[in-house]
Amino acid sequence: MPLTLPWPKHEIPEIRRYGPFLFNVWRKQVWNGHQRVRLTTTDAVIFRTIAEAGKEGVTRADIRREHEEYFGKPWQDDAKKADRVRISNLRRTLKPLHNGHGSVIRVEPGRTSNETRFYLQI
């Protein structure tokens, strides 16, 4: 079955596939089939950072670094609290898309919170 894209044909964005998800790099949008996943730009950047890490996973420091690179500035709030809340919200948003069984984002605790790793399990 050919892949049909949920955006106009005249737009040829950079698309990346992560399991059932399509990620439009230009618009920072995530799609599950023809259903758009409502994410903030920050959440979309976090999704892409975790997804592109593959089996290696990413740490909180990797996520903060990617955020700073994309937005040109660091987190506004307390860094540990801000990234913890963002990742938690992203996991909750993606959970129903994973048939409600666990989260699409797996968390592997480290010895410290900065060593905690995040993986996209698809």
N, CA, C and O of each residue as an XYZ file, in Angstrom:
488
protein
N       0.844     -1.178      0.000
C       0.000      0.000      0.000
C       0.888      1.239      0.000
O       1.758      1.352      0.864
N       0.706      2.177     -0.936
C       1.553      3.368     -0.986
C       1.289      4.277      0.206
O       0.178      4.348      0.731
N       2.340      4.964      0.610
C       2.249      5.894      1.726
C       1.586      7.175      1.254
O       2.054      7.792      0.297
N       0.506      7.588      1.906
C      -0.125      8.856      1.583
C       0.190      9.820      2.709
O       0.016      9.501      3.885
N       0.650     10.993      2.341
C       1.073     11.965      3.333
C      -0.074     12.884      3.734
O      -0.894     13.254      2.894
N      -0.138     13.252      5.001
C      -1.238     14.092      5.487
C      -0.996     15.589      5.323
O      -1.576     16.374      6.073
N      -0.159     16.022      4.367
C       0.039     17.433      4.080
C       0.027     17.627      2.574
O       0.115     16.652      1.828
N      -0.080     18.853      2.117
C      -0.230     19.120      0.677
C       0.915     18.541     -0.156
O       2.066     18.528      0.281
N       0.588     18.062     -1.359
C       1.594     17.467     -2.233
C       2.639     18.482     -2.692
O       3.793     18.125     -2.926
N       2.230     19.757     -2.823
C       3.178     20.762     -3.300
C       4.275     21.047     -2.271
O       5.325     21.585     -2.622
N       4.047     20.702     -1.044
C       5.057     20.886     -0.007
C       5.861     19.592      0.109
O       5.298     18.524      0.351
N       7.136     19.689     -0.058
C       7.980     18.500      0.038
C       8.895     18.679      1.258
O      10.059     19.054      1.121
N       8.361     18.410      2.430
C       9.144     18.599      3.646
C      10.119     17.445      3.871
O      10.030     16.397      3.232
N      11.032     17.666      4.779
C      11.908     16.579      5.187
C      11.124     15.735      6.184
O      10.724     16.217      7.243
N      10.909     14.465      5.830
C      10.097     13.565      6.646
C      10.977     12.455      7.198
O      11.813     11.893      6.488
N      10.781     12.153      8.450
C      11.485     11.024      9.046
C      10.438     10.089      9.633
O       9.434     10.535     10.190
N      10.677      8.803      9.504
C       9.751      7.804     10.029
C      10.386      7.146     11.250
O      11.532      6.697     11.208
N       9.621      7.100     12.331
C      10.014      6.410     13.557
C       8.889      5.443     13.886
O       7.910      5.825     14.526
N       9.020      4.200     13.458
C       7.953      3.228     13.671
C       6.687      3.727     13.010
O       6.698      4.036     11.819
N       5.577      3.814     13.765
C       4.312      4.265     13.173
C       4.221      5.782     13.021
O       3.252      6.290     12.456
N       5.218      6.506     13.518
C       5.171      7.967     13.512
C       5.922      8.558     12.326
O       6.986      8.071     11.943
N       5.350      9.619     11.750
C       6.026     10.427     10.747
C       6.339     11.757     11.402
O       5.502     12.324     12.104
N       7.536     12.249     11.174
C       7.943     13.523     11.764
C       8.308     14.493     10.652
O       9.246     14.247      9.893
N       7.563     15.606     10.550
C       7.825     16.652      9.573
C       8.837     17.597     10.217
O       8.491     18.384     11.098
N      10.086     17.511      9.767
C      11.171     18.272     10.388
C      10.947     19.770     10.255
O      11.219     20.513     11.198
N      10.461     20.232      9.112
C      10.271     21.658      8.898
C       9.204     22.242      9.807
O       9.393     23.312     10.385
N       8.086     21.545      9.934
C       6.967     22.065     10.732
C       6.999     21.611     12.190
O       6.199     22.077     13.000
N       7.912     20.711     12.527
C       7.995     20.137     13.876
C       6.664     19.495     14.257
O       6.158     19.687     15.363
N       6.105     18.721     13.312
C       4.837     18.040     13.554
C       5.046     16.536     13.550
O       5.841     15.999     12.778
N       4.313     15.871     14.433
C       4.338     14.419     14.518
C       2.976     13.902     14.070
O       1.938     14.426     14.472
N       2.994     12.863     13.228
C       1.778     12.252     12.726
C       1.795     10.775     13.035
O       2.839     10.127     12.952
N       0.648     10.244     13.389
C       0.464      8.803     13.564
C      -0.562      8.412     12.507
O      -1.767      8.537     12.726
N      -0.077      7.936     11.357
C      -0.969      7.710     10.220
C      -1.462      9.055      9.728
O      -0.655      9.934      9.424
N      -2.781      9.235      9.643
C      -3.353     10.513      9.215
C      -3.764     11.376     10.401
O      -4.365     12.435     10.219
N      -3.448     10.937     11.601
C      -3.814     11.677     12.813
C      -2.625     12.492     13.289
O      -1.569     11.944     13.603
N      -2.804     13.807     13.340
C      -1.731     14.663     13.840
C      -1.686     14.568     15.360
O      -2.714     14.626     16.034
N      -0.493     14.423     15.874
C      -0.279     14.381     17.322
C      -0.025     15.817     17.760
O       0.938     16.441     17.314
N      -0.867     16.336     18.616
C      -0.754     17.728     19.052
C       0.392     17.873     20.049
O       0.296     17.433     21.195
N       1.473     18.494     19.595
C       2.637     18.730     20.438
C       3.049     20.190     20.327
O       2.874     20.821     19.285
N       3.595     20.715     21.410
C       4.194     22.035     21.328
C       5.503     21.892     20.547
O       5.986     20.778     20.349
N       6.066     22.990     20.113
C       7.336     22.933     19.394
C       8.417     22.330     20.278
O       9.236     21.540     19.808
N       8.424     22.697     21.552
C       9.410     22.143     22.483
C       9.251     20.631     22.597
O      10.242     19.901     22.572
N       8.016     20.156     22.722
C       7.780     18.710     22.820
C       8.196     17.997     21.536
O       8.722     16.886     21.585
N       7.962     18.634     20.386
C       8.367     18.035     19.111
C       9.892     17.933     19.020
O      10.418     16.955     18.490
N      10.597     18.933     19.532
C      12.067     18.895     19.541
C      12.539     17.764     20.455
O      13.480     17.047     20.119
N      11.893     17.605     21.600
C      12.250     16.513     22.521
C      11.964     15.164     21.856
O      12.789     14.253     21.930
N      10.801     15.029     21.207
C      10.449     13.786     20.517
C      11.530     13.424     19.501
O      12.013     12.292     19.473
N      11.904     14.393     18.669
C      12.909     14.144     17.636
C      14.254     13.769     18.264
O      14.931     12.864     17.776
N      14.644     14.450     19.335
C      15.920     14.165     19.995
C      15.958     12.727     20.492
O      16.950     12.023     20.301
N      14.868     12.291     21.134
C      14.803     10.922     21.653
C      14.736      9.916     20.502
O      15.414      8.889     20.528
N      13.919     10.216     19.499
C      13.742      9.289     18.377
C      15.035      9.083     17.593
O      15.361      7.959     17.211
N      15.762     10.160     17.357
C      16.983     10.047     16.564
C      18.123      9.361     17.301
O      19.081      8.904     16.678
N      18.025      9.287     18.614
C      19.085      8.640     19.392
C      19.068      7.129     19.201
O      20.076      6.457     19.415
N      17.910      6.598     18.795
C      17.797      5.159     18.558
C      18.079      4.344     19.807
O      17.609      4.675     20.896
N      18.848      3.276     19.643
C      19.117      2.350     20.748
C      20.042      2.936     21.802
O      20.129      2.410     22.911
N      20.734      4.021     21.468
C      21.648      4.652     22.421
C      20.884      5.415     23.506
O      21.345      5.516     24.643
N      19.729      5.942     23.151
C      18.964      6.748     24.096
C      19.623      8.100     24.298
O      20.717      8.351     23.792
N      18.955      8.961     25.036
C      19.502     10.291     25.334
C      19.375     10.569     26.816
O      18.537      9.986     27.504
N      20.213     11.466     27.296
C      20.153     11.889     28.688
C      19.430     13.230     28.753
O      19.144     13.852     27.730
N      19.144     13.657     29.973
C      18.534     14.986     30.153
C      19.442     16.070     29.582
O      18.965     17.035     28.985
N      20.749     15.911     29.767
C      21.704     16.902     29.251
C      21.621     16.982     27.724
O      21.707     18.071     27.156
N      21.455     15.835     27.056
C      21.308     15.827     25.594
C      20.057     16.596     25.178
O      20.080     17.359     24.211
N      18.972     16.390     25.912
C      17.708     17.065     25.595
C      17.842     18.568     25.818
O      17.391     19.361     24.991
N      18.458     18.962     26.926
C      18.653     20.395     27.193
C      19.548     21.029     26.117
O      19.278     22.139     25.658
N      20.612     20.321     25.719
C      21.536     20.830     24.692
C      20.807     21.020     23.354
O      21.001     22.027     22.673
N      19.968     20.045     22.986
C      19.210     20.144     21.736
C      18.224     21.311     21.793
O      18.044     22.028     20.810
N      17.592     21.493     22.946
C      16.662     22.612     23.147
C      17.398     23.936     22.964
O      16.920     24.823     22.257
N      18.548     24.066     23.595
C      19.324     25.307     23.489
C      19.774     25.556     22.057
O      19.784     26.698     21.598
N      20.146     24.490     21.347
C      20.580     24.638     19.960
C      19.423     25.095     19.074
O      19.596     25.962     18.217
N      18.240     24.508     19.283
C      17.084     24.850     18.447
C      16.570     26.257     18.743
O      16.346     27.045     17.824
N      16.383     26.570     20.028
C      15.784     27.849     20.409
C      16.805     28.957     20.639
O      16.441     30.131     20.718
N      18.074     28.594     20.747
C      19.113     29.602     20.965
C      19.157     30.132     22.386
O      19.782     31.160     22.647
N      18.498     29.440     23.304
C      18.516     29.861     24.706
C      18.236     28.650     25.585
O      17.630     27.680     25.129
N      18.672     28.698     26.840
C      18.430     27.564     27.749
C      16.990     27.546     28.253
O      16.210     28.464     28.001
N      16.660     26.469     28.974
C      15.345     26.376     29.618
C      15.136     27.624     30.474
O      16.085     28.143     31.063
N      13.904     28.101     30.540
C      13.595     29.270     31.361
C      13.464     28.917     32.836
O      13.856     29.702     33.700
N      12.912     27.738     33.131
C      12.671     27.327     34.514
C      13.889     26.574     35.038
O      14.915     26.446     34.371
N      13.730     26.090     36.244
C      14.722     25.191     36.813
C      14.877     24.013     35.848
O      13.896     23.326     35.563
N      16.071     23.771     35.349
C      16.302     22.795     34.284
C      15.803     21.396     34.620
O      15.151     20.763     33.790
N      16.093     20.905     35.813
C      15.677     19.539     36.155
C      14.161     19.404     36.161
O      13.607     18.440     35.633
N      13.502     20.383     36.765
C      12.041     20.328     36.835
C      11.425     20.498     35.443
O      10.479     19.791     35.095
N      11.954     21.427     34.651
C      11.384     21.710     33.331
C      11.469     20.510     32.406
O      10.480     20.158     31.763
N      12.631     19.876     32.326
C      12.727     18.750     31.395
C      11.956     17.548     31.906
O      11.425     16.775     31.109
N      11.883     17.373     33.222
C      11.105     16.264     33.783
C       9.627     16.423     33.439
O       8.969     15.455     33.056
N       9.107     17.630     33.572
C       7.696     17.903     33.267
C       7.438     17.741     31.772
O       6.446     17.124     31.385
N       8.311     18.282     30.930
C       8.130     18.173     29.478
C       8.119     16.717     29.020
O       7.260     16.318     28.234
N       9.069     15.925     29.511
C       9.149     14.520     29.114
C       7.932     13.761     29.618
O       7.393     12.910     28.912
N       7.497     14.065     30.837
C       6.307     13.420     31.394
C       5.077     13.750     30.544
O       4.279     12.863     30.242
N       4.921     15.006     30.162
C       3.787     15.408     29.315
C       3.844     14.725     27.950
O       2.817     14.293     27.427
N       5.038     14.627     27.377
C       5.196     13.971     26.082
C       4.840     12.491     26.185
O       4.168     11.956     25.303
N       5.276     11.830     27.238
C       4.946     10.410     27.443
C       3.433     10.221     27.560
O       2.874      9.286     26.988
N       2.774     11.112     28.305
C       1.328     11.025     28.495
C       0.591     11.271     27.172
O      -0.412     10.614     26.894
N       1.074     12.200     26.366
C       0.453     12.492     25.074
C       0.558     11.313     24.121
O      -0.393     11.006     23.403
N       1.705     10.653     24.109
C       1.935      9.559     23.169
C       1.369      8.224     23.635
O       1.223      7.310     22.824
N       1.045      8.087     24.926
C       0.584      6.799     25.470
C      -0.641      6.228     24.750
O      -0.632      5.046     24.404
N      -1.703      7.024     24.508
C      -2.868      6.452     23.818
C      -2.533      5.952     22.414
O      -3.220      5.074     21.891
N      -1.496      6.496     21.808
C      -1.109      6.084     20.466
C      -0.347      4.766     20.489
O      -0.074      4.172     19.446
N      -0.017      4.329     21.669
C       0.727      3.077     21.849
C      -0.235      2.028     22.389
O       0.164      1.147     23.150
N      -1.496      2.123     21.995
C      -2.578      1.220     22.424
C      -2.784      1.237     23.932
O      -3.311      0.284     24.506
N      -2.366      2.324     24.569
C      -2.578      2.453     26.007
C      -1.730      1.529     26.855
O      -1.881      1.514     28.076
N      -0.832      0.750     26.241
C       0.013     -0.186     26.990
C       1.392      0.410     27.164
O       2.229      0.334     26.265
N       1.625      0.997     28.311
C       2.924      1.602     28.549
C       3.092      2.854     27.710
O       2.154      3.324     27.066
N       4.285      3.375     27.731
C       4.553      4.591     26.988
C       5.442      4.302     25.787
O       6.164      3.306     25.757
N       5.381      5.173     24.815
C       6.248      5.071     23.658
C       7.675      5.424     24.074
O       8.641      4.957     23.470
N       7.797      6.250     25.109
C       9.114      6.648     25.598
C       9.438      5.843     26.856
O       8.733      5.913     27.863
N      10.512      5.088     26.767
C      10.968      4.265     27.902
C      12.007      5.055     28.688
O      12.873      5.711     28.109
N      11.912      4.984     30.004
C      12.843      5.678     30.887
C      13.701      4.642     31.595
O      13.188      3.697     32.194
N      15.003      4.829     31.518
C      15.938      3.941     32.204
C      16.683      4.784     33.238
O      17.580      5.551     32.887
N      16.308      4.640     34.525
C      16.926      5.475     35.559
C      18.439      5.258     35.639
O      18.934      4.141     35.488
N      19.147      6.343     35.877
C      20.593      6.280     36.090
C      20.901      6.476     37.563
O      19.997      6.586     38.391
N      22.167      6.518     37.875
C      22.557      6.742     39.274
C      22.158      8.129     39.737
O      21.823      8.326     40.905
N      22.192      9.099     38.819
C      21.718     10.451     39.115
C      20.658     10.805     38.075
O      20.523     10.121     37.061
N      19.915     11.868     38.330
C      18.867     12.242     37.367
C      19.463     12.629     36.016
O      18.817     12.446     34.985
N      20.681     13.158     36.007
C      21.310     13.523     34.737
C      21.757     12.308     33.933
O      21.977     12.416     32.727
N      21.894     11.145     34.585
C      22.301      9.928     33.890
C      21.105      9.106     33.406
O      21.280      8.098     32.721
N      19.894      9.532     33.761
C      18.689      8.854     33.288
C      18.661      8.928     31.768
O      18.942      9.975     31.184
N      18.315      7.795     31.120
C      18.282      7.750     29.659
C      16.852      7.533     29.184
O      16.052      6.872     29.847
N      16.549      8.103     28.025
C      15.217      8.018     27.427
C      15.335      7.392     26.048
O      16.226      7.732     25.269
N      14.420      6.468     25.757
C      14.419      5.733     24.493
C      13.026      5.767     23.896
O      12.031      5.781     24.620
N      12.958      5.780     22.572
C      11.677      5.635     21.885
C      11.517      4.154     21.587
O      12.308      3.577     20.841
N      10.494      3.539     22.170
C      10.272      2.110     21.919
C       9.115      1.953     20.955
O       7.953      2.166     21.300
N       9.465      1.575     19.743
C       8.475      1.435     18.681
C       8.716      0.145     17.933
O       7.987     -0.168     16.992
